[in-house]
Amino acid sequence: MESRVISTIQSVLDKRPIITLESRLIEDLLVDSLDKLMILSALEDEFAITISEDDFADIFTVNDMVEKLKEVI
């Protein structure tokens, strides 16, 4: 699952630094609110699920996102 999440984020943020589980979304990857919506949409497509934006409000790192997805799936 981790590699699928990283790959999905990488496809949205194609010109950002290398993405790891420890990457912070805002500080390291420079994710803004539009990027976050695009990432959530791409993850919905990747995992065939519906994600509530509110559920992902407290996400700070890529690993946080993976752990939250594990709860949802």
C-alpha positions in Angstrom: 0.0 0.0 0.0 2.8 2.4 0.9 4.3 2.2 -2.6 0.9 2.8 -4.2 0.3 5.9 -2.1 3.8 7.3 -2.9 3.4 6.5 -6.6 -0.1 8.2 -6.6 1.3 11.3 -4.9 4.3 11.4 -7.2 2.0 11.4 -10.2 0.2 14.5 -8.9 3.3 16.3 -7.7 5.5 15.4 -10.7 8.1 18.2 -10.1 8.6 17.8 -6.4 11.4 16.3 -4.4 11.7 12.6 -3.8 8.7 11.4 -1.8 9.2 9.1 1.2 6.9 8.0 4.0 8.6 10.6 6.2 8.0 13.5 3.7 5.9 16.3 5.2 3.2 17.4 2.9 3.5 21.2 3.4 7.1 21.7 4.5 8.8 19.1 2.2 6.5 18.7 -0.7 5.0 22.2 -0.8 1.5 20.8 -1.0 -1.2 23.5 -1.1 -4.9 23.1 -0.7 -5.5 22.4 -4.5 -2.7 19.8 -4.5 -4.2 18.1 -1.5 -7.6 17.9 -3.2 -5.9 16.5 -6.3 -4.0 13.9 -4.2 -7.2 12.8 -2.4 -9.0 12.5 -5.8 -6.1 10.4 -7.2 -6.1 8.2 -4.1 -9.9 7.7 -4.5 -9.3 6.5 -8.1 -6.3 4.3 -7.1 -8.1 2.5 -4.3 -11.7 2.8 -5.6 -13.0 4.4 -2.4 -14.6 7.7 -1.4 -12.5 9.9 0.9 -14.0 12.7 3.1 -11.8 15.7 3.1 -12.5 16.2 6.8 -11.1 12.7 7.5 -7.8 13.8 6.1 -7.6 17.3 7.8 -5.0 16.1 10.3 -2.6 14.6 7.8 1.0 16.0 8.0 3.2 13.3 6.4 2.9 10.7 3.7 2.9 8.0 6.4 -0.1 9.7 8.1 -1.9 9.5 4.8 -1.1 5.7 4.5 -2.2 5.0 8.1 -5.5 6.9 7.5 -6.1 5.0 4.3 -5.6 1.7 6.2 -8.4 2.8 8.5 -10.7 3.6 5.7 -10.1 0.6 3.5 
